[in-house]
Amino acid sequence: MGYIKDERPTTMMVGGSWNIGAYKYKANGLLDEYLEGLKEKKLIGSMCMGCGKVIVPPRLVCGRCHREMTERVVVSDKGTVTTFVVSPPIEKGKVKAMGMDAVELGLFTEGEVIMPAYVQFDGADCNLNLLILDADPKDVCVGMRVEAVWAENPVGALSDIEGVRPIPMECGGLDENQKKG
Amino acid sequence: MRKKSRHVAVVGCGQTKHSSRRRDVTLPEMVSQAVFAALEDAKIDPGEVDAFMVGNMQGFGGVAQPEQWIGDWIGASDKPVIRIATGGTTGGSVGQAAYYAAASGLYDVVVGTAWEKHSDSAEPGATTGLMHVGLANVFYALTKGFSLKNVMTASVAGAAAGVAVYQARFYMNRSGCKIEHLDAVAAKCRRNAAKNPYAHLQWPGCTPEDIAATELIAYPFRYGHVCPASDGASAIVVASEDFVRRRCEKPVWIKGLASYTDEENNLQAENWSGVGVLDPSEQMGCRVSAMKAYEMAGIKNPREEIDVAEIYQPFPSQELIFAERCGLFDPGTAWRAVESGDIEIEGKMPLDPSGGVNATNAIGSSALQRILEAALQVRGDAGEHQVPKKVKNAIATGWGGNTNYITFTVLGDEPGPRRW
């Protein structure tokens, strides 16, 4: 079957590496409009005049109607958690990216539990992926009301939104099932 | 008058043993194992093959153009070789391309082969491969203040598993499915895989409790829920109806097929724009593909007419999500079939009797393997994991792209109702 040679039961190991960092991509620059908004603690999206969908950050063409999304709207910085993840307590050596360790870099502390979530801001028809801050994992649920946590001095960078935190007055009224959600 | 397409059948199936490290073979050797197994199965001489459709994940294992090596290893010298890469759906696209090549009348016998050799890279998923999926976008965001902490946050949820874990909670929240159901699905996949000699994660007698005892990665996913990174290859031989009539004893007809996409589901579109799909478990591409393929296959009531489904499900939640999208269950109810045992090999609607992608994931190959396993079920040649009933129709799906591409194939013991 095939051309497997009997005299060579295993393959040779040949090491090698590949620098993947040398590219130049073209970006359309729409994100700059969004970043300008962040400077003023505003979330800017684009609206489709065909279906009325509002997408944040702005998008050039509507995914469903294929119309150019020329209108700009500001959506609320309050929204709803549509889905979320609760990490196990973070341990050194377990969270790595690009060969670096998150705990060693001081980005997370040992034992910290983080909760990345999808948040639908009021007026938007899409989710943004943000961390839920200042909340007990036990209290977090789908449908929870949250507001953006802004950097003290926004500079027009994606990191101007540090995450979201629960709005206590709007959190009640969920039954047990929703909490487990 | 427009000429009609020809009926096409799967006439040969071959695959390699899957494991985490196939150090005994090089990439071309591994692919040739699958191709020659399929040709032997079809009783077709390599010289009779007219064309080859081949594919794996783009750049995985650090090899961007693996087809440059495998050509002469699979007997493709002097023959058309088309390389296809569509992410997780690659194998499905390869299988469907083989169909089109034969249905068009251009070729009589076409081999479709797909593979992955994860272990050739030091990292699972292979930096050179997985990073390329969205590299431009990530670099762009990094220049716009997307911090290292954001990158680390993404890696907590974990690349593809991260997409699926969000998707799982969407599904569970709207359907009432619980983590215990995911445990049961994963256990079923391990048990089924134990009956499939080619599968990777085999665990005879695995129980939901065994899975529940594994470490929680990020709720609702446990270690025991997640698919492995496998080395392996699969291949099918398809042939046109004229050739089948002359030469083949056990054809499995490709009755209907479709491959539709939705808009990107995965948070950030090109240029870091937002995406318009709020619920990534909606999978509208699968719904549309299923409807189109059923129409082509003359399937009116999939719940009655489909006897077994090979669903692309790296994660147990996806077996349920996609089974519903394929029209096999009402929306939000597939988890009830987990409780009733309907999805077991001997159940009313067996899902992934082979163990599926959840037990074996050589990514490029996975969606082709679904077509292959569905064909074996129709032939009655699946061995220990053969479903104990007459299989007239089986379906095979694939899921890939930016979590929005779908391939959907209906196979059966008779040709479809008409030529197209």
Chai-1 contact restraints between the chains, C-beta under 6 A:
chainA,res_idxA,chainB,res_idxB,connection_type,confidence,min_distance_angstrom,max_distance_angstrom,comment,restraint_id
A,M1,B,Q33,contact,1.0,0.0,6.0,A-B,restraint_1
A,M1,B,F36,contact,1.0,0.0,6.0,A-B,restraint_2
A,M1,B,A37,contact,1.0,0.0,6.0,A-B,restraint_3
A,G2,B,S32,contact,1.0,0.0,6.0,A-B,restraint_4
A,G2,B,Q33,contact,1.0,0.0,6.0,A-B,restraint_5
A,G2,B,F36,contact,1.0,0.0,6.0,A-B,restraint_6
A,Y3,B,S32,contact,1.0,0.0,6.0,A-B,restraint_7
A,I4,B,E29,contact,1.0,0.0,6.0,A-B,restraint_8
A,T10,B,R23,contact,1.0,0.0,6.0,A-B,restraint_9
A,T10,B,D24,contact,1.0,0.0,6.0,A-B,restraint_10
A,T11,B,R23,contact,1.0,0.0,6.0,A-B,restraint_11
A,T11,B,T26,contact,1.0,0.0,6.0,A-B,restraint_12
A,W18,B,G62,contact,1.0,0.0,6.0,A-B,restraint_13
A,W18,B,T128,contact,1.0,0.0,6.0,A-B,restraint_14
A,I20,B,T128,contact,1.0,0.0,6.0,A-B,restraint_15
A,Y25,B,A136,contact,1.0,0.0,6.0,A-B,restraint_16
A,A27,B,Y140,contact,1.0,0.0,6.0,A-B,restraint_17
A,A27,B,N271,contact,1.0,0.0,6.0,A-B,restraint_18
A,N28,B,N271,contact,1.0,0.0,6.0,A-B,restraint_19
A,L30,B,N271,contact,1.0,0.0,6.0,A-B,restraint_20
A,L31,B,K144,contact,1.0,0.0,6.0,A-B,restraint_21
A,L31,B,W272,contact,1.0,0.0,6.0,A-B,restraint_22
A,K53,B,G276,contact,1.0,0.0,6.0,A-B,restraint_23
A,I55,B,G274,contact,1.0,0.0,6.0,A-B,restraint_24
A,I55,B,G276,contact,1.0,0.0,6.0,A-B,restraint_25
A,V56,B,G274,contact,1.0,0.0,6.0,A-B,restraint_26
A,P57,B,S273,contact,1.0,0.0,6.0,A-B,restraint_27
A,P57,B,G274,contact,1.0,0.0,6.0,A-B,restraint_28
A,R59,B,S273,contact,1.0,0.0,6.0,A-B,restraint_29
A,R59,B,G274,contact,1.0,0.0,6.0,A-B,restraint_30
A,G63,B,E263,contact,1.0,0.0,6.0,A-B,restraint_31
A,G63,B,G276,contact,1.0,0.0,6.0,A-B,restraint_32
A,T83,B,Y166,contact,1.0,0.0,6.0,A-B,restraint_33
A,T83,B,R169,contact,1.0,0.0,6.0,A-B,restraint_34
A,T83,B,F170,contact,1.0,0.0,6.0,A-B,restraint_35
A,V85,B,A157,contact,1.0,0.0,6.0,A-B,restraint_36
A,V85,B,V165,contact,1.0,0.0,6.0,A-B,restraint_37
A,V85,B,A218,contact,1.0,0.0,6.0,A-B,restraint_38
A,V86,B,Y219,contact,1.0,0.0,6.0,A-B,restraint_39
A,S87,B,V156,contact,1.0,0.0,6.0,A-B,restraint_40
A,S87,B,A218,contact,1.0,0.0,6.0,A-B,restraint_41
A,P88,B,L216,contact,1.0,0.0,6.0,A-B,restraint_42
A,V95,B,M152,contact,1.0,0.0,6.0,A-B,restraint_43
A,V95,B,S155,contact,1.0,0.0,6.0,A-B,restraint_44
A,V95,B,V156,contact,1.0,0.0,6.0,A-B,restraint_45
A,A97,B,V151,contact,1.0,0.0,6.0,A-B,restraint_46
A,A97,B,M152,contact,1.0,0.0,6.0,A-B,restraint_47
A,A97,B,S155,contact,1.0,0.0,6.0,A-B,restraint_48
A,A102,B,M152,contact,1.0,0.0,6.0,A-B,restraint_49
A,L107,B,K149,contact,1.0,0.0,6.0,A-B,restraint_50
A,L107,B,M152,contact,1.0,0.0,6.0,A-B,restraint_51
A,P116,B,T153,contact,1.0,0.0,6.0,A-B,restraint_52
A,P116,B,A157,contact,1.0,0.0,6.0,A-B,restraint_53
A,Y118,B,Y166,contact,1.0,0.0,6.0,A-B,restraint_54
A,C126,B,G274,contact,1.0,0.0,6.0,A-B,restraint_55
A,C126,B,V275,contact,1.0,0.0,6.0,A-B,restraint_56
A,C126,B,G276,contact,1.0,0.0,6.0,A-B,restraint_57
A,N129,B,L267,contact,1.0,0.0,6.0,A-B,restraint_58
A,V142,B,N173,contact,1.0,0.0,6.0,A-B,restraint_59
A,A157,B,G145,contact,1.0,0.0,6.0,A-B,restraint_60
A,L158,B,K144,contact,1.0,0.0,6.0,A-B,restraint_61
A,L158,B,G145,contact,1.0,0.0,6.0,A-B,restraint_62
A,L158,B,F146,contact,1.0,0.0,6.0,A-B,restraint_63
A,S159,B,G145,contact,1.0,0.0,6.0,A-B,restraint_64
A,S159,B,S147,contact,1.0,0.0,6.0,A-B,restraint_65
A,G181,B,N173,contact,1.0,0.0,6.0,A-B,restraint_66
